[in-house]
Amino acid sequence: MDVNRLPNMVGQFLLARAESPQLAAWRKQQQGQWILHWHPNLDVREIRSQAGAQVGWIMGLAVDSEGRSLPPVWQLPFDCDGVDAGTHFESELNQLGGRFAAVFLTPQSQRFYLDATGSLAAVHCEDRQAIASSCNLIPQIEDLERNQELIRAIGIPSRDGYIPFGLTPWFRVSRLLPNHFLDLVTWTAVRHWPKNDLSGASEHPEKTVEQIAALIEAFIAGAAKQAPLQIPLTAGYDSRMLLACCRVSLSRIRFYTTAIPDPSARTDCAYGRRMARKFGLEYSVMSWRDPSDEEVEGWLYRTGYSVVDRITRSVKTDQQCDPERITLLGLGGEVGRGYLWRPDDRQDHPLAAHDLLQRFNFPAVDLLVREASDWLDTLPTENLLERLDLFYLEQRLGCWAGPSMYGPPGSRFVAYPFNSRQIYELMLSLPVEYRRQQRLPADLIRCRWPELLEFPFNEPVGLLRLQRNARHFLAIARKAVRNSLRLAE
């Protein structure tokens, strides 16, 4: 643990059986044998039983389905001494949206829970009797052996990628996957969701879409009561769905687009400006700033050297975010669109470990083949589409997006309005063909702010369209010339 870097570990935490003197500047509370240290920018609330006894903590931002934030002390409506207290607690957590993690400590069980996608990410180490937001907060991490085979295979930080299947760059340190709780007695991860079939149960998609929209709208309104918000605005589906659910909270929201140096970002900026003018949004374009090597290294340290990509290289640009505002991102909306499905994927198609790795561009080294196989064996479904949905929730969001959220240094807090067990269950209940046709975004926007559909999705406009067409025709011409030269040879 590098004490010189601790002030920059914004919004992070350590739960351990021993006190950490290096974290003396952080807040601290003890319950029984467990000591929770947390950065001052992370909200932490006590959890108490119906009888008033403390039974743990909940960290981060949590809002219920009515748009209400948790009180400073969250009192549970059930007896926490019963053998079924853990099941009741899971039911309570499932009513919350946001970015949070919870510690539940009772005479019957000691557990650590994540939110629906592990967006307040956590790693754990039985040897150190600790669970933390980042590998680099695990006590005496420098004394643990690094997994050089895994590091070489994934290639971080020399190439873009992330570490899946709950692995980390250190032996004996594992990432807790979404849909699992960590048993703090046995130090084993236990799957607690899903309990039923995932897909295709909804007979009335229009009612399901209305429920999804109401939950997103309630979360945004609840978050806006805690602090003013800032939300990226792009030409894509998910930011538009968020915008459609923002109408009742617009006075508390500032929108922005990041001018990333690539063609798609120019389209995003063009749409952002046009929508802001038409609908009177508070809006700005955030200029791109290339990061220094030191800034990238700081980002990697905060995220535990587990992921690197374009988000990493945005670290200097992200410093322009307002530190007094909560940032809400559109991550998770892809679940409603069958994001990882291929056109020819069918429910009864098989999925082997090698196929999974190849599909998502992971190297087929023995370690990853074993981990992929083990993960597939634990899934409660043989349905290919459901398996791909769980991969997205547990691996893509849990192992990529979750750790990444500790990287940006600018905003007060980062969360996803889509990140709710209720919302994901509703999305997954939509008919398969409805999701395959990607009907959710337009239907949701139509029921909340239909005028937003005047702007198409991800289509360049004006000069940008001409430039795109010119690039397309130039590429065709170059290919034709190459083919001619080959024939001439």
N, C-alpha and C positions, 0 to 999 in steps of 0.2 A: 504494500500500500504506500503510494508516493504522497507524503503529506503536503508537498508543494502543489500538488494538483487538486487536492480536496476541495478548495473553494470553487472550482469549476465543475464539480460533480453535482450539478444543479438538479434538484428533484429526485435524488437517489437515497438509498436506505441500506441498512445492515441490520439483520436480526440474528443474534448469536447468544450462546450461553455464557459467554465471557464479555466483559466490558472491553471496548477498544479505546485506549488512551489517545490514539491518533485522531479520533473523532470528537475530541473534547469540545470543539467549537459548534458541533451539531447538537440538536435537541435529543433528549434521551428519556426513556421511560422503561421501567422494569415491571414485569408481571411473572411471579414465580421464578423459574430458572431462566426466563428469557428476557433479554435486553434489546430494545429496539432503538437504534440510532437513526436519525433522519435529517436530511438537509433542510435548512429553514424554509426553503421555497416549496417544500412538499407538505400538503395538508394531511394531518393525521388526526383521526377521531377515535376515541375509546368506544369499544363495543361492550355493552352490559347486558346481562340476562334480565329476564322478566322480574326477577327478585332484586336486581340492582347490583349484582356482583360483576366485576370486570371479567370479560371472557375473551379479550383480544383487542385488536386494532383494525381499522380500515384506512388505507393510505390512498391518496390521490383524489380524483374528481368523480363523484358518483351522484347520479340524478335518477329519481324514480320515474315511473311511467306517467305520472301526473306533472312532471316538471319540477318536483320539489327536491332540493338538496338535502342531504342528511344533516340532522342537527349535530351540534358539537359533541354530544354523547349519543350514540346510536343504541337505543334500548330495544332488544329483540322481544317479540311477542310470544315467547314460548319458554318452557323450562329447559335450561341448558344442561341439566344433570342427567337427562334421560339418555338411553342408548341410541335413540333416533335423533338426537340433537343435530348431528352433522347433516342429516337429510333435510331437516327443517332449515338449517342455515343456508344450504345450497338453494333452497326455494326462495329465500329472502334475497340472496345475491342475484338470482336469475331475474328479479324484478328491477334491477338497476342497469343503467347504461353509463358509459363513460370510460375512464382510464383509471383503474384502481387495482389494488391487491388487498387481501384480508388475511389476518392471522386469527384463528379460532382455537382457543385454549380452554378445555373443559376437563373435568375428572375422567371422562370417557375417551377423549381424543384430543390430539394436538395436531392441527392442520394449517397449511398455508395454501390459499386459493388465489388464482388469477382471475381477471375479467375474461370476457368471452373469447378474446384473441390474444391474451397475454400482452396487452399493449403497455402495461407497467411491468416490464419484463423482469424475470428473476432467475438467478443461477444458484446452485446449492452445492455444498461440499460436506459430506459426512465426516471426513477427517478433521475438519475445522469446526464442526457443529455450527454451521452458519449458512444463511441464505441471504443473498444480496442482489441489488439491482444490476451490478456489473461484476465481472470476474475480478477486476482490480480492487474491489472492496472486500474480497474474501481475505480474512486474516492470514498473514504470512504467505500470500500468493506466490511471492518470489521463490519460496522454497519448494514449490510443487513442480513436477516435471511437465514440460511442454510436449504436446502431441505433434512431433515434427512431421510424421507421415501425413496427418490430416492437414497441417498447415501447408505443406508442399502441394498436396492434392488440390485444395481449394484455391491456393495462390494469393490469399490476402497478405499484405496489401498491394502486391504488384499487379493484380488484376481484379476486376469486379467480381463479386460473388458474396455468398453468405453461407454459414455453416448450419446445415439442417439436422433434424432428428435428435435434437437436444444435446448435441455435442458442443464442446467449446475447445479453444486452443490448449487447454490444460487437461491432463489426466486427472481424474477424481473430482472434476468440477463439471456439473451437468446443467443444462438449461431445462427448466420446468416448462413442458409444453402446455398450450391451452387445452381445456377440457379435462385436465388432470389436477388433483390436489397433491401436495407433498405431505406425507405422513411424517411428522417431525420426531416420532419415536423410532420407527423402522427405517426412515430415510428412503422410502420407496414412493414412486409416483403412481397414483391410483386414478384410472379413468373414471369420471363421474358423469360424462355426457358424450354422445347422446344416449338416451335411455329407450328411445323408440325409433321407428323408421323415419328417415329424414325427408324424403322428397315426394312431391306430387299429391299431397293430401287435400289441398284447397280446392273446393268445388266452385268457389266464387272469387276469382282473382281480383275483381274490382273492390270487394270488401277487404281482402287482404292488403291490397295496395293502400287503401284508406287507413288501415291500422298502422302500416309501416310509416306513412306520412305523419300520422298523429304522434307516433313515438319520437320520430326525428324532430318534429316541431317542438314537442315538449322538452326534449333534451336541450335544444338550442336555447329555448326560453329560460330553462333552469340555469344553464351555464351563464347566460347573459346577466342573470340576477347576481351572480357572484363577482363578475368582473366584465368590463367591455371585451368584445371579441374581435378577432381578425381571421378572415377566411380567404384562402386562395380562390381565384376565379379564373377558369380556363374555358376552352371550347369543348371540354369533355362532358361525359354523362354525369359523373358523380358530383362535381362541384355545382352543376346546374340543379341537380336534385336538392342539394343543400340550400342553394339560393331560393328555390321554390318554397322551402320550409322556414325561411327567415323573415317572412313578411311582418309577423307580429313583433319582431325583435330588431328591425332595421336600424332604429335610432341608436342601438348599442353596438353596431357592427361596422367595421371597416374592411373593405375588400381590397385585394391586391393580386397582381400577377408578377411573377418573377421572370425577368427578361433573360432566360437561359439562352446561351448562344447556339441555338439550332432552329431550323425552320418551324418545327411544331410550336415553339415558344412564341415566335412571331405571330402565328395564328391565335394563340392564347391571348396575347396582348391586344390584338385587334378586336377579338370578341369581348374581352374585358372592358375596353374603352367604350365600345358601342353599347353594351348592355348597361354600363354605368350611366352613360348619357341618357339613354332612353328611359331608364327606371329611377334615375335620381339617386344612385348609390354613392356613398363615400368610397372613393377608389383611388388607387395609385399604382404605378408600375415600379417595381423594385429593381434597381439596376444591378447587373451582374458584377461581382467582384471576385477575381481569382484569388484563391486562398494561398497562404504561404505553407511551406512544408511543416512548420511548427503548428499551424492551425489544423492541418489535416491530422497530424500526429495526436493532437489534443482530442480531436473527434474520435479517433480510433481508440484512444485510451479510455474515454468515457463510455464507449460502447463495447469494450472488452475484446477488441480486435476480432469481432465475429462477423462483421459485414462491412463492405465498402462498395460504393457505386456513385451515381451522380448526386445523391443526397449528401454523401460525404464531401464532395467538391463544392457543395452549396454552403459550406460552414461559414465562410466570410460574408456571403450574401445574406444569410439568415440573421446576421447580427443587426440588420436594419429593422427587424421586427420590433414592435413596441413591447418593452419588457413589462408593461402594466396590463397587457391584454392576453387573454387565453387564445391560443391558436386552435382552430378546428379544421381538420383535414377530411378529405373525402374517402379515405381508405375504408375498405370493407364493403362499399356499395357494389363491388364486382360480384359479390356472392349472389345477388339477385339476377345476374346475367349469365350464369354458367361460365364464368370467365375462363376457366382452364379446360373447358370441353372443346374437343375438335369436332368438326362437322360430322365425321363418320363414327364418333364414339357412341356406343350403345350400352344400356345398363348391364347386359349379360356378357360384355367383353371382359376377358381376364386382364389382370395387371400384375406382372411380376416385378421383382426388385430391379432387374436390369432395365426393363422397360420404363419404370418410373424414373430412374436416374437419367436415362437417355432423353426422355421427354422434357426434363427440366434442366438439361445441360450440366449435370453433376458428373464428375469423373467416376468411372466404374472401378474404383480401387476396392480391395477386399473389405476394408473397414466400412465404407459407405454401402456396399452391397449387403453386408450383414445387418447394418442398422436399418436400411430400407426394408429388408425382409422382415426384421423384427417388428418394425412399425406397422407394416401391412398385416402381419399376423395378429396384432392387437386390435385391429379395427372391427367394429361390431357389424359390419356389412360387407357383402361381396359385390354389391352394386358398383360398377365402375364410376358412374357419375357421382354417387355419394362419396366414394373414396377420393375422387378428385376435389370435391368440395371440402372434405376434411383435410386434404393436403393443403389447400389454400388457407384454411383457417389456422391449422396447427403448425405448418412448416413455413409457408410464405409470410403470413402475418405474424405468427408466433416467433419465428427465428430470424426474420428479416426486418419487418416493420417495428416490432417491439423493441429490440435493442437499438435500432436507429433513432428512436424517439429521445434517447439520452444524449444524442449528439448535438442538436441545435442549442446554442447558448443564448438566443435572443429573447424569446417570448416567455411570459410568466409560466405557462404550462401548455402542453400540446395534448389534444384528445381527438377522438373520432366520433361524431354523432351517430354513425351507423353501428358503433360497437356496443351491441346489446344482445344478450341471449334471446330476448323476445323478438327482436328484429330479424336475427339470423334464422330463427325457427320459422318465422313467417315467410321470409324469402325462400327458404328451402322447401316450404310447403307448396309453393307455386307450381303449377303443372310444368312438366319437363319441357314441352314444346313452347310454352309461354316464355320460359327462361332462355331457351335456345334461340328464340326470335328476338331476344333482348327488348321485350316490350315494357319492362318495369319503368325505365326512366321517363319515357313519354307519358305513360299513364299516371305516374306519380305527379309529374309536373302539371299535367292537365287538371288534376284534382286540387292543386294548391295555387298555381300561378300560371295559367295557360298561355298568357302572353309571351312567356319565355320561350315557347316553342316556335316563335317567329324566327328564331336564330337556329340554324341547323347545327348538328353536332360535328365537331372536328373537320369541318369543311373550310378550306381557305377562302377568303373573300377578296374581291377587288384585285389589286396588284399582286397580292400573295397568291391568288389563284392562277394568274398569268405566269408567275414565276414557277409555281409548281408544275404547270403544264409544260413550260419550257424545259425544266429539268427532266421531265418524263420523256419528252420527245428527243432530247439530247442523249439520254441513256439508250433509247431505242436505236438512234443513229450510230452511236458508238458500237453497240452490239452488232449492228449490220456490217459496219466497217471491219470489225474483228473477224466476223464470219467470212467476209469476202477475202480477207487476207489469208485465212486458213485454206480456203478453196484454191486460191492462186498458188499456194505452196504445193 
